[in-house]
């Protein structure tokens, strides 16, 4: 197929329009974000900076700009740890979600409403908090718990924890899979890395603390901090 000079001119004009839309829209996002003294404001400003960059480098669409900085991609984390305890004991401790902040440092609190619903408050980069309500989707005693955040969550998320007998009678394999739809998507994860809160490393550390707590009854700490005891 051969493009006529009119087609080429039309495509060029459309590309130029999109480029300026990225530049103007990105600039507006930066200004709006800088006015908000919050995590969301910082993310908005940085996302706007990404749009400005894409416009300046003549990327053709706003969608490409968003994809390039990871705004449209959910963040998935998967970690497994083997704990020398039976599955029923680990399941019971985890299933009482109000226990989770004892080994999950990023959680401030969990309040259980009923057998299905609970409210979560977590730390976020830059000293902010995020909150959401979660609902249990599937609950198999001593084996499996899955959940999803309900509408209105600051951070949309879902996941599951599985308790499975480890090979060679070495206890129980605990597998956690989480998926976040963060404001800013992959961009947020990149920012979190800068503040020492990269999600994959965070979940791995929390599972190691869970292992220590269940096997030894306490979490070994440093810098004079008190240990968490059951």
ABEGO torsion letter per residue (X at the ends): XBBBAAAAAAAAAAAAAAAAAAAAAAAAAAAAAAABBBAAAAAAAAAAAAAAAAAAAGBABAAAAAAAAGAABBBBBBBBBBBBBBAAAAAAAAABAAAAAAABAABABBBBABAABBBBBBBBBGGBBBBBBBBBABBBBGABBBBBBBBGBABBBBEBBBBBBBBGGAEBBBBBBBBBBBBGEAAAAAAAAAAGABAAAAAAAAAAAAAAAAAAGBBBBBGGBBBBBX
